Amino acid sequence: MPIVRLRVTGNEYAVSDLMHALEAIEGIERIEEVADLMPHMDDDDSSSAGLPDDESPGLHDIEIEAPNEEAVRRIHRVVELIAEQTESVIEIVDEF
């Protein structure tokens, strides 16, 4: 089964809209937001230490398991539509 990995730069509403739209695609086996495993290199001595980081949109990694290539094409169409509607950036990282 093909797996599509997405990287979404956008707020929680954009991610929620994307996840719901992907769930509506017939035959999708699994949609999962995967954890950020990279350590954040915040320096305690930095001038920005302790400041909230809520000015920029969040980064979310999503993994989708599709049943076939037709579903992958539908995923691509949905991703383009949702990115435009939510004014977010959605990158298709890889497929296999």
Backbone atoms as SQL, in Angstrom:
CREATE TABLE atoms (id INTEGER PRIMARY KEY, chain TEXT, resi INTEGER, resn TEXT, atom TEXT, x REAL, y REAL, z REAL);
INSERT INTO atoms VALUES
  (1, 'A', 1, 'MET', 'N', 0.837, -1.186, 0.000),
  (2, 'A', 1, 'MET', 'CA', 0.000, 0.000, 0.000),
  (3, 'A', 1, 'MET', 'C', 0.876, 1.241, 0.000),
  (4, 'A', 2, 'PRO', 'N', 0.545, 2.214, -0.831),
  (5, 'A', 2, 'PRO', 'CA', 1.320, 3.455, -0.855),
  (6, 'A', 2, 'PRO', 'C', 1.154, 4.251, 0.443),
  (7, 'A', 3, 'ILE', 'N', 2.227, 4.885, 0.859),
  (8, 'A', 3, 'ILE', 'CA', 2.205, 5.779, 2.018),
  (9, 'A', 3, 'ILE', 'C', 2.632, 7.156, 1.529),
  (10, 'A', 4, 'VAL', 'N', 1.831, 8.168, 1.863),
  (11, 'A', 4, 'VAL', 'CA', 2.125, 9.553, 1.499),
  (12, 'A', 4, 'VAL', 'C', 2.445, 10.300, 2.782),
  (13, 'A', 5, 'ARG', 'N', 3.559, 11.015, 2.764),
  (14, 'A', 5, 'ARG', 'CA', 3.946, 11.821, 3.925),
  (15, 'A', 5, 'ARG', 'C', 3.849, 13.294, 3.558),
  (16, 'A', 6, 'LEU', 'N', 3.195, 14.053, 4.433),
  (17, 'A', 6, 'LEU', 'CA', 3.005, 15.479, 4.215),
  (18, 'A', 6, 'LEU', 'C', 3.652, 16.268, 5.337),
  (19, 'A', 7, 'ARG', 'N', 4.123, 17.451, 5.008),
  (20, 'A', 7, 'ARG', 'CA', 4.594, 18.407, 6.016),
  (21, 'A', 7, 'ARG', 'C', 3.727, 19.655, 5.849),
  (22, 'A', 8, 'VAL', 'N', 2.995, 20.006, 6.891),
  (23, 'A', 8, 'VAL', 'CA', 2.052, 21.115, 6.844),
  (24, 'A', 8, 'VAL', 'C', 2.583, 22.260, 7.693),
  (25, 'A', 9, 'THR', 'N', 2.676, 23.432, 7.092),
  (26, 'A', 9, 'THR', 'CA', 2.999, 24.642, 7.835),
  (27, 'A', 9, 'THR', 'C', 1.725, 25.464, 7.868),
  (28, 'A', 10, 'GLY', 'N', 1.094, 25.467, 9.021),
  (29, 'A', 10, 'GLY', 'CA', -0.175, 26.163, 9.167),
  (30, 'A', 10, 'GLY', 'C', -0.696, 26.000, 10.575),
  (31, 'A', 11, 'ASN', 'N', -1.799, 26.654, 10.845),
  (32, 'A', 11, 'ASN', 'CA', -2.368, 26.583, 12.192),
  (33, 'A', 11, 'ASN', 'C', -3.158, 25.287, 12.396),
  (34, 'A', 12, 'GLU', 'N', -3.650, 25.108, 13.603),
  (35, 'A', 12, 'GLU', 'CA', -4.381, 23.883, 13.955),
  (36, 'A', 12, 'GLU', 'C', -5.650, 23.710, 13.120),
  (37, 'A', 13, 'TYR', 'N', -6.281, 24.824, 12.729),
  (38, 'A', 13, 'TYR', 'CA', -7.497, 24.736, 11.927),
  (39, 'A', 13, 'TYR', 'C', -7.196, 24.177, 10.533),
  (40, 'A', 14, 'ALA', 'N', -6.083, 24.584, 9.961),
  (41, 'A', 14, 'ALA', 'CA', -5.696, 24.080, 8.641),
  (42, 'A', 14, 'ALA', 'C', -5.433, 22.578, 8.704),
  (43, 'A', 15, 'VAL', 'N', -4.738, 22.149, 9.752),
  (44, 'A', 15, 'VAL', 'CA', -4.441, 20.720, 9.914),
  (45, 'A', 15, 'VAL', 'C', -5.731, 19.933, 10.131),
  (46, 'A', 16, 'SER', 'N', -6.621, 20.466, 10.936),
  (47, 'A', 16, 'SER', 'CA', -7.901, 19.796, 11.186),
  (48, 'A', 16, 'SER', 'C', -8.713, 19.678, 9.892),
  (49, 'A', 17, 'ASP', 'N', -8.783, 20.766, 9.121),
  (50, 'A', 17, 'ASP', 'CA', -9.504, 20.723, 7.842),
  (51, 'A', 17, 'ASP', 'C', -8.894, 19.689, 6.909),
  (52, 'A', 18, 'LEU', 'N', -7.577, 19.649, 6.851),
  (53, 'A', 18, 'LEU', 'CA', -6.895, 18.691, 5.987),
  (54, 'A', 18, 'LEU', 'C', -7.191, 17.257, 6.420),
  (55, 'A', 19, 'MET', 'N', -7.086, 16.988, 7.708),
  (56, 'A', 19, 'MET', 'CA', -7.318, 15.623, 8.210),
  (57, 'A', 19, 'MET', 'C', -8.755, 15.173, 7.907),
  (58, 'A', 20, 'HIS', 'N', -9.721, 16.061, 8.106),
  (59, 'A', 20, 'HIS', 'CA', -11.116, 15.702, 7.838),
  (60, 'A', 20, 'HIS', 'C', -11.349, 15.454, 6.349),
  (61, 'A', 21, 'ALA', 'N', -10.735, 16.279, 5.502),
  (62, 'A', 21, 'ALA', 'CA', -10.889, 16.090, 4.055),
  (63, 'A', 21, 'ALA', 'C', -10.253, 14.781, 3.603),
  (64, 'A', 22, 'LEU', 'N', -9.098, 14.444, 4.176),
  (65, 'A', 22, 'LEU', 'CA', -8.434, 13.187, 3.819),
  (66, 'A', 22, 'LEU', 'C', -9.241, 11.977, 4.289),
  (67, 'A', 23, 'GLU', 'N', -9.860, 12.092, 5.457),
  (68, 'A', 23, 'GLU', 'CA', -10.681, 10.993, 5.979),
  (69, 'A', 23, 'GLU', 'C', -11.873, 10.697, 5.069),
  (70, 'A', 24, 'ALA', 'N', -12.320, 11.700, 4.321),
  (71, 'A', 24, 'ALA', 'CA', -13.476, 11.527, 3.435),
  (72, 'A', 24, 'ALA', 'C', -13.126, 10.791, 2.149),
  (73, 'A', 25, 'ILE', 'N', -11.838, 10.614, 1.865),
  (74, 'A', 25, 'ILE', 'CA', -11.433, 9.897, 0.654),
  (75, 'A', 25, 'ILE', 'C', -11.684, 8.411, 0.861),
  (76, 'A', 26, 'GLU', 'N', -12.424, 7.815, -0.056),
  (77, 'A', 26, 'GLU', 'CA', -12.789, 6.403, 0.058),
  (78, 'A', 26, 'GLU', 'C', -11.554, 5.504, 0.028),
  (79, 'A', 27, 'GLY', 'N', -11.491, 4.586, 0.966),
  (80, 'A', 27, 'GLY', 'CA', -10.446, 3.583, 0.984),
  (81, 'A', 27, 'GLY', 'C', -9.193, 3.937, 1.766),
  (82, 'A', 28, 'ILE', 'N', -9.112, 5.153, 2.266),
  (83, 'A', 28, 'ILE', 'CA', -7.924, 5.533, 3.043),
  (84, 'A', 28, 'ILE', 'C', -7.843, 4.646, 4.280),
  (85, 'A', 29, 'GLU', 'N', -6.700, 4.004, 4.451),
  (86, 'A', 29, 'GLU', 'CA', -6.519, 3.052, 5.539),
  (87, 'A', 29, 'GLU', 'C', -6.173, 3.735, 6.864),
  (88, 'A', 30, 'ARG', 'N', -5.274, 4.730, 6.792),
  (89, 'A', 30, 'ARG', 'CA', -4.777, 5.335, 8.032),
  (90, 'A', 30, 'ARG', 'C', -4.321, 6.759, 7.752),
  (91, 'A', 31, 'ILE', 'N', -4.670, 7.664, 8.667),
  (92, 'A', 31, 'ILE', 'CA', -4.170, 9.040, 8.647),
  (93, 'A', 31, 'ILE', 'C', -3.676, 9.325, 10.053),
  (94, 'A', 32, 'GLU', 'N', -2.428, 9.742, 10.147),
  (95, 'A', 32, 'GLU', 'CA', -1.842, 9.927, 11.470),
  (96, 'A', 32, 'GLU', 'C', -0.902, 11.127, 11.465),
  (97, 'A', 33, 'GLU', 'N', -1.041, 11.970, 12.482),
  (98, 'A', 33, 'GLU', 'CA', -0.064, 13.035, 12.675),
  (99, 'A', 33, 'GLU', 'C', 1.069, 12.429, 13.492),
  (100, 'A', 34, 'VAL', 'N', 2.256, 12.405, 12.911),
  (101, 'A', 34, 'VAL', 'CA', 3.396, 11.777, 13.575),
  (102, 'A', 34, 'VAL', 'C', 4.134, 12.816, 14.408),
  (103, 'A', 35, 'ALA', 'N', 4.746, 12.348, 15.475),
  (104, 'A', 35, 'ALA', 'CA', 5.404, 13.235, 16.435),
  (105, 'A', 35, 'ALA', 'C', 6.671, 13.838, 15.846),
  (106, 'A', 36, 'ASP', 'N', 6.974, 15.008, 16.338),
  (107, 'A', 36, 'ASP', 'CA', 8.216, 15.691, 15.975),
  (108, 'A', 36, 'ASP', 'C', 9.328, 15.102, 16.830),
  (109, 'A', 37, 'LEU', 'N', 10.224, 14.353, 16.213),
  (110, 'A', 37, 'LEU', 'CA', 11.276, 13.670, 16.965),
  (111, 'A', 37, 'LEU', 'C', 12.572, 14.477, 17.049),
  (112, 'A', 38, 'MET', 'N', 12.617, 15.610, 16.372),
  (113, 'A', 38, 'MET', 'CA', 13.824, 16.432, 16.394),
  (114, 'A', 38, 'MET', 'C', 13.863, 17.263, 17.676),
  (115, 'A', 39, 'PRO', 'N', 14.992, 17.247, 18.386),
  (116, 'A', 39, 'PRO', 'CA', 15.095, 18.096, 19.574),
  (117, 'A', 39, 'PRO', 'C', 15.174, 19.555, 19.150),
  (118, 'A', 40, 'HIS', 'N', 14.556, 20.402, 19.937),
  (119, 'A', 40, 'HIS', 'CA', 14.605, 21.833, 19.649),
  (120, 'A', 40, 'HIS', 'C', 15.816, 22.421, 20.348),
  (121, 'A', 41, 'MET', 'N', 16.606, 23.126, 19.583),
  (122, 'A', 41, 'MET', 'CA', 17.876, 23.623, 20.079),
  (123, 'A', 41, 'MET', 'C', 17.733, 25.020, 20.681),
  (124, 'A', 42, 'ASP', 'N', 16.890, 25.152, 21.667),
  (125, 'A', 42, 'ASP', 'CA', 16.726, 26.436, 22.341),
  (126, 'A', 42, 'ASP', 'C', 17.888, 26.643, 23.293),
  (127, 'A', 43, 'ASP', 'N', 18.509, 27.768, 23.181),
  (128, 'A', 43, 'ASP', 'CA', 19.650, 28.112, 24.018),
  (129, 'A', 43, 'ASP', 'C', 19.156, 28.930, 25.204),
  (130, 'A', 44, 'ASP', 'N', 19.434, 28.480, 26.424),
  (131, 'A', 44, 'ASP', 'CA', 18.983, 29.190, 27.622),
  (132, 'A', 44, 'ASP', 'C', 19.560, 30.593, 27.715),
  (133, 'A', 45, 'ASP', 'N', 20.689, 30.822, 27.079),
  (134, 'A', 45, 'ASP', 'CA', 21.332, 32.135, 27.131),
  (135, 'A', 45, 'ASP', 'C', 20.879, 33.045, 25.995),
  (136, 'A', 46, 'SER', 'N', 19.980, 32.587, 25.179),
  (137, 'A', 46, 'SER', 'CA', 19.521, 33.345, 24.023),
  (138, 'A', 46, 'SER', 'C', 18.683, 34.537, 24.473),
  (139, 'A', 47, 'SER', 'N', 18.682, 35.578, 23.671),
  (140, 'A', 47, 'SER', 'CA', 17.870, 36.754, 23.988),
  (141, 'A', 47, 'SER', 'C', 16.378, 36.454, 23.877),
  (142, 'A', 48, 'SER', 'N', 16.032, 35.379, 23.201),
  (143, 'A', 48, 'SER', 'CA', 14.622, 35.018, 23.065),
  (144, 'A', 48, 'SER', 'C', 14.216, 33.878, 24.003),
  (145, 'A', 49, 'ALA', 'N', 15.077, 33.520, 24.931),
  (146, 'A', 49, 'ALA', 'CA', 14.777, 32.430, 25.863),
  (147, 'A', 49, 'ALA', 'C', 13.535, 32.767, 26.677),
  (148, 'A', 50, 'GLY', 'N', 12.627, 31.836, 26.732),
  (149, 'A', 50, 'GLY', 'CA', 11.432, 32.002, 27.540),
  (150, 'A', 50, 'GLY', 'C', 10.307, 32.750, 26.869),
  (151, 'A', 51, 'LEU', 'N', 10.524, 33.278, 25.676),
  (152, 'A', 51, 'LEU', 'CA', 9.464, 33.982, 24.967),
  (153, 'A', 51, 'LEU', 'C', 8.541, 32.979, 24.277),
  (154, 'A', 52, 'PRO', 'N', 7.262, 33.295, 24.211),
  (155, 'A', 52, 'PRO', 'CA', 6.349, 32.353, 23.537),
  (156, 'A', 52, 'PRO', 'C', 6.622, 32.317, 22.045),
  (157, 'A', 53, 'ASP', 'N', 6.429, 31.152, 21.470),
  (158, 'A', 53, 'ASP', 'CA', 6.631, 30.970, 20.039),
  (159, 'A', 53, 'ASP', 'C', 5.286, 30.773, 19.358),
  (160, 'A', 54, 'ASP', 'N', 4.373, 31.725, 19.603),
  (161, 'A', 54, 'ASP', 'CA', 3.036, 31.579, 19.034),
  (162, 'A', 54, 'ASP', 'C', 2.772, 32.562, 17.902),
  (163, 'A', 55, 'GLU', 'N', 3.801, 33.197, 17.409),
  (164, 'A', 55, 'GLU', 'CA', 3.647, 34.144, 16.312),
  (165, 'A', 55, 'GLU', 'C', 3.689, 33.460, 14.957),
  (166, 'A', 56, 'SER', 'N', 4.306, 32.309, 14.893),
  (167, 'A', 56, 'SER', 'CA', 4.435, 31.631, 13.608),
  (168, 'A', 56, 'SER', 'C', 3.507, 30.421, 13.565),
  (169, 'A', 57, 'PRO', 'N', 3.148, 30.000, 12.346),
  (170, 'A', 57, 'PRO', 'CA', 2.301, 28.810, 12.243),
  (171, 'A', 57, 'PRO', 'C', 3.066, 27.565, 12.675),
  (172, 'A', 58, 'GLY', 'N', 2.336, 26.559, 13.060),
  (173, 'A', 58, 'GLY', 'CA', 2.950, 25.316, 13.495),
  (174, 'A', 58, 'GLY', 'C', 3.401, 24.453, 12.332),
  (175, 'A', 59, 'LEU', 'N', 4.233, 23.493, 12.654),
  (176, 'A', 59, 'LEU', 'CA', 4.714, 22.529, 11.671),
  (177, 'A', 59, 'LEU', 'C', 4.175, 21.160, 12.073),
  (178, 'A', 60, 'HIS', 'N', 3.534, 20.478, 11.143),
  (179, 'A', 60, 'HIS', 'CA', 2.889, 19.198, 11.417),
  (180, 'A', 60, 'HIS', 'C', 3.287, 18.202, 10.342),
  (181, 'A', 61, 'ASP', 'N', 3.627, 16.995, 10.759),
  (182, 'A', 61, 'ASP', 'CA', 3.933, 15.912, 9.828),
  (183, 'A', 61, 'ASP', 'C', 2.782, 14.916, 9.858),
  (184, 'A', 62, 'ILE', 'N', 2.258, 14.610, 8.681),
  (185, 'A', 62, 'ILE', 'CA', 1.105, 13.711, 8.569),
  (186, 'A', 62, 'ILE', 'C', 1.471, 12.562, 7.645),
  (187, 'A', 63, 'GLU', 'N', 1.058, 11.368, 8.037),
  (188, 'A', 63, 'GLU', 'CA', 1.319, 10.166, 7.247),
  (189, 'A', 63, 'GLU', 'C', -0.019, 9.538, 6.867),
  (190, 'A', 64, 'ILE', 'N', -0.176, 9.217, 5.593),
  (191, 'A', 64, 'ILE', 'CA', -1.425, 8.658, 5.077),
  (192, 'A', 64, 'ILE', 'C', -1.134, 7.349, 4.370),
  (193, 'A', 65, 'GLU', 'N', -1.888, 6.322, 4.710),
  (194, 'A', 65, 'GLU', 'CA', -1.767, 5.031, 4.040),
  (195, 'A', 65, 'GLU', 'C', -2.938, 4.883, 3.081),
  (196, 'A', 66, 'ALA', 'N', -2.621, 4.807, 1.798),
  (197, 'A', 66, 'ALA', 'CA', -3.650, 4.735, 0.755),
  (198, 'A', 66, 'ALA', 'C', -3.722, 3.314, 0.198),
  (199, 'A', 67, 'PRO', 'N', -4.890, 2.911, -0.309),
  (200, 'A', 67, 'PRO', 'CA', -5.028, 1.550, -0.830),
  (201, 'A', 67, 'PRO', 'C', -4.417, 1.357, -2.223),
  (202, 'A', 68, 'ASN', 'N', -4.337, 2.453, -3.015),
  (203, 'A', 68, 'ASN', 'CA', -3.855, 2.314, -4.391),
  (204, 'A', 68, 'ASN', 'C', -3.439, 3.678, -4.944),
  (205, 'A', 69, 'GLU', 'N', -2.976, 3.678, -6.189),
  (206, 'A', 69, 'GLU', 'CA', -2.486, 4.909, -6.824),
  (207, 'A', 69, 'GLU', 'C', -3.601, 5.915, -7.088),
  (208, 'A', 70, 'GLU', 'N', -4.810, 5.435, -7.337),
  (209, 'A', 70, 'GLU', 'CA', -5.941, 6.351, -7.532),
  (210, 'A', 70, 'GLU', 'C', -6.195, 7.156, -6.257),
  (211, 'A', 71, 'ALA', 'N', -6.121, 6.521, -5.120),
  (212, 'A', 71, 'ALA', 'CA', -6.292, 7.225, -3.845),
  (213, 'A', 71, 'ALA', 'C', -5.168, 8.238, -3.635),
  (214, 'A', 72, 'VAL', 'N', -3.963, 7.914, -4.061),
  (215, 'A', 72, 'VAL', 'CA', -2.833, 8.847, -3.960),
  (216, 'A', 72, 'VAL', 'C', -3.114, 10.088, -4.808),
  (217, 'A', 73, 'ARG', 'N', -3.664, 9.907, -6.003),
  (218, 'A', 73, 'ARG', 'CA', -4.019, 11.053, -6.856),
  (219, 'A', 73, 'ARG', 'C', -5.090, 11.909, -6.185),
  (220, 'A', 74, 'ARG', 'N', -6.054, 11.262, -5.537),
  (221, 'A', 74, 'ARG', 'CA', -7.091, 12.015, -4.811),
  (222, 'A', 74, 'ARG', 'C', -6.477, 12.789, -3.653),
  (223, 'A', 75, 'ILE', 'N', -5.529, 12.171, -2.959),
  (224, 'A', 75, 'ILE', 'CA', -4.838, 12.854, -1.854),
  (225, 'A', 75, 'ILE', 'C', -4.162, 14.116, -2.379),
  (226, 'A', 76, 'HIS', 'N', -3.491, 14.036, -3.506),
  (227, 'A', 76, 'HIS', 'CA', -2.814, 15.192, -4.096),
  (228, 'A', 76, 'HIS', 'C', -3.806, 16.316, -4.393),
  (229, 'A', 77, 'ARG', 'N', -4.961, 15.960, -4.968),
  (230, 'A', 77, 'ARG', 'CA', -5.971, 16.979, -5.289),
  (231, 'A', 77, 'ARG', 'C', -6.509, 17.634, -4.022),
  (232, 'A', 78, 'VAL', 'N', -6.785, 16.828, -3.004),
  (233, 'A', 78, 'VAL', 'CA', -7.303, 17.363, -1.742),
  (234, 'A', 78, 'VAL', 'C', -6.269, 18.267, -1.082),
  (235, 'A', 79, 'VAL', 'N', -5.007, 17.855, -1.089),
  (236, 'A', 79, 'VAL', 'CA', -3.936, 18.648, -0.488),
  (237, 'A', 79, 'VAL', 'C', -3.856, 20.015, -1.154),
  (238, 'A', 80, 'GLU', 'N', -3.890, 20.058, -2.482),
  (239, 'A', 80, 'GLU', 'CA', -3.826, 21.333, -3.197),
  (240, 'A', 80, 'GLU', 'C', -5.006, 22.228, -2.848),
  (241, 'A', 81, 'LEU', 'N', -6.190, 21.657, -2.801),
  (242, 'A', 81, 'LEU', 'CA', -7.397, 22.417, -2.493),
  (243, 'A', 81, 'LEU', 'C', -7.356, 22.978, -1.068),
  (244, 'A', 82, 'ILE', 'N', -7.023, 22.146, -0.101),
  (245, 'A', 82, 'ILE', 'CA', -6.996, 22.582, 1.292),
  (246, 'A', 82, 'ILE', 'C', -5.901, 23.624, 1.518),
  (247, 'A', 83, 'ALA', 'N', -4.750, 23.453, 0.888),
  (248, 'A', 83, 'ALA', 'CA', -3.669, 24.442, 1.032),
  (249, 'A', 83, 'ALA', 'C', -4.139, 25.808, 0.544),
  (250, 'A', 84, 'GLU', 'N', -4.847, 25.824, -0.567),
  (251, 'A', 84, 'GLU', 'CA', -5.355, 27.085, -1.102),
  (252, 'A', 84, 'GLU', 'C', -6.434, 27.673, -0.194),
  (253, 'A', 85, 'GLN', 'N', -7.353, 26.848, 0.264),
  (254, 'A', 85, 'GLN', 'CA', -8.459, 27.327, 1.100),
  (255, 'A', 85, 'GLN', 'C', -7.985, 27.850, 2.448),
  (256, 'A', 86, 'THR', 'N', -7.004, 27.194, 3.038),
  (257, 'A', 86, 'THR', 'CA', -6.566, 27.555, 4.393),
  (258, 'A', 86, 'THR', 'C', -5.341, 28.462, 4.397),
  (259, 'A', 87, 'GLU', 'N', -4.837, 28.787, 3.207),
  (260, 'A', 87, 'GLU', 'CA', -3.638, 29.618, 3.080),
  (261, 'A', 87, 'GLU', 'C', -2.472, 29.052, 3.881),
  (262, 'A', 88, 'SER', 'N', -2.310, 27.758, 3.771),
  (263, 'A', 88, 'SER', 'CA', -1.215, 27.074, 4.446),
  (264, 'A', 88, 'SER', 'C', -0.286, 26.474, 3.394),
  (265, 'A', 89, 'VAL', 'N', 0.872, 26.044, 3.842),
  (266, 'A', 89, 'VAL', 'CA', 1.836, 25.408, 2.958),
  (267, 'A', 89, 'VAL', 'C', 1.826, 23.912, 3.262),
  (268, 'A', 90, 'ILE', 'N', 1.559, 23.107, 2.258),
  (269, 'A', 90, 'ILE', 'CA', 1.536, 21.659, 2.439),
  (270, 'A', 90, 'ILE', 'C', 2.511, 21.056, 1.434),
  (271, 'A', 91, 'GLU', 'N', 3.522, 20.417, 1.958),
  (272, 'A', 91, 'GLU', 'CA', 4.561, 19.809, 1.125),
  (273, 'A', 91, 'GLU', 'C', 4.383, 18.294, 1.123),
  (274, 'A', 92, 'ILE', 'N', 4.388, 17.702, -0.045),
  (275, 'A', 92, 'ILE', 'CA', 4.384, 16.239, -0.149),
  (276, 'A', 92, 'ILE', 'C', 5.841, 15.813, -0.030),
  (277, 'A', 93, 'VAL', 'N', 6.192, 15.242, 1.112),
  (278, 'A', 93, 'VAL', 'CA', 7.575, 14.943, 1.417),
  (279, 'A', 93, 'VAL', 'C', 8.062, 13.747, 0.614),
  (280, 'A', 94, 'ASP', 'N', 7.330, 12.647, 0.692),
  (281, 'A', 94, 'ASP', 'CA', 7.685, 11.477, -0.121),
  (282, 'A', 94, 'ASP', 'C', 6.531, 10.519, -0.187),
  (283, 'A', 95, 'GLU', 'N', 6.640, 9.620, -1.127),
  (284, 'A', 95, 'GLU', 'CA', 5.637, 8.573, -1.329),
  (285, 'A', 95, 'GLU', 'C', 6.370, 7.271, -1.578),
  (286, 'A', 96, 'PHE', 'N', 5.846, 6.216, -1.043),
  (287, 'A', 96, 'PHE', 'CA', 6.362, 4.897, -1.385),
  (288, 'A', 96, 'PHE', 'C', 5.350, 3.848, -1.037);
